[in-house]
Amino acid sequence: MSILYLLIPLSLILLGLAVWAFFWAVKHDQFEDLEGPAYRILFDEDDNDRPKDERRSPERDASSDDEERRD
């Protein structure tokens, strides 16, 4: 019976932590996009998905291949 004096406050503390974690996640938009990561894994990463300054151009790929062959 005396264990209840320990378990009841402990369970209330854990419940408080769970409620705090839930509201923190909602405040920081953790539940904003639930479907995006599930679909993102199905698609390959293409050069078209990258910003223009990060894309590899065919000329740059060909020149880097030539430089590798010279070495």
C-alpha positions in Angstrom: 0.0 0.0 0.0 2.8 2.4 0.7 4.2 1.9 -2.8 1.1 3.9 -4.1 2.6 7.0 -2.3 5.5 6.7 -4.7 3.8 5.5 -7.9 0.9 8.0 -8.0 3.2 11.1 -7.9 5.6 9.4 -10.3 2.8 8.7 -12.8 1.5 12.3 -12.5 5.1 13.6 -13.2 5.3 11.3 -16.3 1.9 12.4 -17.5 2.9 16.1 -17.1 6.1 15.4 -19.1 4.1 13.7 -21.9 1.6 16.6 -22.1 4.5 19.1 -22.2 6.2 17.2 -25.0 3.0 17.1 -27.0 2.4 20.8 -26.7 6.0 21.5 -27.5 5.8 19.4 -30.7 2.6 21.2 -31.8 4.2 24.6 -31.1 7.3 23.7 -33.1 5.2 22.4 -36.1 6.3 18.8 -35.8 2.9 17.7 -37.0 2.8 20.1 -40.0 3.5 17.6 -42.8 2.7 14.0 -42.0 2.5 12.7 -45.6 5.6 14.3 -47.1 8.3 12.1 -45.7 6.3 9.0 -46.6 6.1 10.0 -50.3 9.6 11.5 -50.4 11.2 8.1 -50.0 9.5 6.8 -53.2 11.1 9.4 -55.5 14.6 9.5 -56.8 16.7 12.6 -56.3 17.1 14.1 -59.8 19.2 17.1 -60.8 15.9 18.9 -61.4 15.0 18.7 -57.7 18.1 20.7 -56.8 18.4 24.5 -57.0 20.0 25.7 -60.3 23.3 26.7 -58.7 23.8 23.1 -57.3 22.9 21.3 -60.6 25.6 19.6 -62.6 25.7 20.6 -66.2 26.7 18.1 -68.9 29.6 20.3 -69.9 31.1 20.2 -66.4 30.6 16.4 -66.2 32.4 15.9 -69.5 35.3 18.2 -68.6 35.7 16.5 -65.2 35.8 13.1 -67.0 38.5 14.4 -69.3 40.6 15.6 -66.4 40.3 12.3 -64.7 41.5 10.4 -67.8 44.5 12.7 -68.1 45.8 11.8 -64.6 
